[in-house]
Amino acid sequence: MRKIFNCSLGVLFGAFVVGILFWGGFNWALELTNREAFCISCHEMEENVYQEYRKTIHYNNRTGVRATCPDCHVPKEWGPKVVRKIQASNELLHKVLGTIDTPEKFEKKRIELALHEWKRMKSVDSRECRNCHDFEYMDFIEQGRRAVKAHTRAIEEGRTCIDCHKGIAHRLPKGWEEAAREAGL
């Protein structure tokens, strides 16, 4: 009986150790793929949207605070982050297929890619934007009159960041206004 108990205890302990190693490895991989260096490791991103982003206030500004690719495109909370990473596996498939591997192919798909991201952002009330920008913490005294008026109207109308700030970090695709209107964005 004692032998069975020791064996069961050993199996249980082994399963516990394997579980910790799996969990640690999974989280390590999750965080490794949640860095700007990973995001721009493929030339499609580095040569296109990354170059646009480098010219924006989110990349370089007077305070030195930067928003990197994952700050805007990946949720901070663990559950939504895992969901977003699963969705991103589709992007890896298209990397392998070469769907946007040239600037010309990328430009042809740009509107579709933008609409997809705007829809995602709108569906979560611009959650990633609100990690840094939140109406509740905005100091309207420090904002210009136009910004105060726009933000006050946005609060009253229940609007979200992406409703007004499309193109804040990337060039807007040709025909974006009509496409966004048709998509209800």
C-alpha positions as CSV (number, residue, x, y, z in Angstrom):
1,M,0.0,0.0,0.0
2,R,2.8,2.3,0.9
3,K,4.5,1.6,-2.5
4,I,1.3,2.6,-4.3
5,F,1.0,5.8,-2.2
6,N,4.6,6.8,-3.0
7,C,4.2,6.0,-6.7
8,S,1.0,8.1,-6.8
9,L,2.7,10.9,-4.9
10,G,5.6,10.8,-7.4
11,V,3.2,10.9,-10.4
12,L,1.3,13.8,-8.9
13,F,4.5,15.7,-8.2
14,G,5.8,15.0,-11.7
15,A,2.6,16.2,-13.2
16,F,2.8,19.4,-11.0
17,V,6.4,20.1,-12.2
18,V,5.4,19.5,-15.9
19,G,2.4,21.8,-15.5
20,I,4.5,24.5,-14.1
21,L,7.1,24.1,-16.9
22,F,4.3,24.2,-19.5
23,W,2.6,27.2,-17.9
24,G,5.9,29.1,-17.6
25,G,6.9,28.2,-21.2
26,F,3.5,29.3,-22.5
27,N,3.7,32.6,-20.7
28,W,7.3,33.1,-21.8
29,A,6.3,32.6,-25.4
30,L,3.3,34.9,-25.0
31,E,5.5,37.7,-23.7
32,L,8.2,37.1,-26.2
33,T,5.7,37.6,-29.1
34,N,4.4,40.7,-27.4
35,R,7.4,42.9,-28.1
36,E,7.9,45.5,-30.8
37,A,11.0,43.6,-32.0
38,F,8.8,40.5,-32.7
39,C,6.2,42.6,-34.5
40,I,8.6,44.1,-36.9
41,S,10.7,41.0,-37.4
42,C,8.9,40.4,-40.7
43,H,9.6,42.8,-43.5
44,E,5.9,43.4,-44.3
45,M,5.5,45.2,-41.0
46,E,9.0,46.8,-40.8
47,E,8.9,48.3,-44.3
48,N,5.3,49.5,-44.2
49,V,3.4,50.3,-41.1
50,Y,6.4,50.5,-38.8
51,Q,8.0,53.2,-40.9
52,E,4.7,55.2,-40.7
53,Y,4.5,54.8,-37.0
54,R,8.0,56.1,-36.5
55,K,6.9,59.5,-37.8
56,T,4.1,59.8,-35.2
57,I,3.8,61.2,-31.7
58,H,3.3,57.7,-30.4
59,Y,6.9,56.9,-31.4
60,N,8.7,60.1,-30.6
61,N,7.5,63.0,-28.4
62,R,8.5,65.6,-25.8
63,T,7.9,63.3,-22.8
64,G,9.7,60.2,-24.1
65,V,6.7,58.0,-23.5
66,R,6.2,55.5,-26.3
67,A,3.4,53.3,-27.3
68,T,4.8,50.2,-29.1
69,C,2.9,47.9,-31.5
70,P,1.6,45.6,-28.7
71,D,0.5,48.6,-26.6
72,C,-2.0,49.4,-29.3
73,H,-2.8,46.0,-30.8
74,V,-2.6,43.5,-27.9
75,P,-4.7,43.7,-24.7
76,K,-2.9,43.8,-21.4
77,E,-5.3,41.5,-19.6
78,W,-4.3,37.8,-19.8
79,G,-7.6,36.3,-21.2
80,P,-8.2,38.9,-23.9
81,K,-4.4,38.8,-24.7
82,V,-4.6,35.0,-25.4
83,V,-7.7,35.5,-27.5
84,R,-5.9,38.2,-29.6
85,K,-2.9,36.0,-30.0
86,I,-5.1,33.2,-31.3
87,Q,-6.6,35.6,-33.8
88,A,-3.1,36.7,-34.8
89,S,-2.3,33.1,-35.8
90,N,-4.3,34.0,-39.0
91,E,-1.7,36.7,-39.6
92,L,1.1,34.1,-39.5
93,L,-0.8,32.0,-42.0
94,H,-0.9,35.0,-44.4
95,K,2.8,35.6,-43.7
96,V,3.5,32.0,-44.9
97,L,1.2,32.4,-47.9
98,G,2.9,35.7,-48.9
99,T,-0.4,37.6,-48.9
100,I,1.2,41.0,-48.2
101,D,4.9,40.3,-48.9
102,T,5.4,43.2,-51.3
103,P,4.6,46.9,-50.9
104,E,2.1,46.5,-53.8
105,K,0.3,43.5,-52.2
106,F,0.2,45.4,-48.8
107,E,-1.3,48.5,-50.4
108,K,-4.0,46.4,-52.0
109,K,-4.9,44.8,-48.7
110,R,-4.4,48.0,-46.6
111,I,-8.1,49.1,-46.5
112,E,-9.2,45.6,-45.5
113,L,-6.5,45.4,-42.8
114,A,-7.4,48.8,-41.4
115,L,-11.2,48.1,-41.4
116,H,-10.5,44.9,-39.5
117,E,-8.4,46.6,-36.9
118,W,-10.8,49.6,-36.5
119,K,-13.7,47.1,-36.0
120,R,-11.8,45.2,-33.4
121,M,-10.9,48.4,-31.6
122,K,-14.4,49.7,-31.7
123,S,-15.8,46.4,-30.4
124,V,-13.7,46.7,-27.2
125,D,-14.3,50.4,-26.7
126,S,-10.7,51.3,-27.7
127,R,-9.5,49.3,-24.7
128,E,-5.8,49.5,-25.7
129,C,-6.0,53.3,-26.2
130,R,-7.6,53.7,-22.8
131,N,-4.6,52.1,-21.1
132,C,-3.0,55.5,-21.6
133,H,-5.9,57.8,-22.6
134,D,-9.1,57.8,-20.6
135,F,-11.8,60.4,-20.6
136,E,-12.0,60.0,-16.8
137,Y,-8.4,61.2,-16.3
138,M,-8.3,63.9,-19.0
139,D,-7.5,67.3,-17.7
140,F,-9.7,69.5,-19.9
141,I,-8.1,72.6,-18.5
142,E,-4.8,71.5,-20.1
143,Q,-6.4,70.7,-23.5
144,G,-7.1,73.2,-26.3
145,R,-10.6,74.4,-26.8
146,R,-11.1,72.3,-29.9
147,A,-10.0,69.1,-28.1
148,V,-12.2,69.9,-25.1
149,K,-15.2,70.4,-27.3
150,A,-14.5,67.2,-29.3
151,H,-13.9,65.1,-26.2
152,T,-16.9,66.4,-24.4
153,R,-19.1,65.6,-27.4
154,A,-17.5,62.1,-27.6
155,I,-18.4,61.5,-24.0
156,E,-22.0,62.7,-24.4
157,E,-22.4,60.6,-27.6
158,G,-20.8,57.4,-26.2
159,R,-18.0,57.5,-28.8
160,T,-14.7,55.7,-28.5
161,C,-11.2,56.7,-29.4
162,I,-11.1,55.0,-32.8
163,D,-14.3,56.8,-33.9
164,C,-12.2,60.0,-34.3
165,H,-8.6,58.9,-34.3
166,K,-8.2,56.6,-37.2
167,G,-4.8,57.1,-38.8
168,I,-3.2,58.3,-35.5
169,A,-0.3,55.9,-36.0
170,H,-0.5,54.7,-39.6
171,R,-1.3,56.3,-42.9
172,L,-5.0,56.2,-43.8
173,P,-5.7,54.0,-46.9
174,K,-7.2,55.5,-50.0
175,G,-11.0,55.5,-49.9
176,W,-11.0,54.9,-46.1
177,E,-13.9,57.3,-45.3
178,E,-16.3,55.7,-47.6
179,A,-15.2,52.2,-46.6
180,A,-15.5,53.0,-42.9
181,R,-19.0,54.5,-43.4
182,E,-20.1,51.4,-45.3
183,A,-18.7,49.2,-42.5
184,G,-20.5,51.3,-39.9
185,L,-17.3,52.6,-38.4
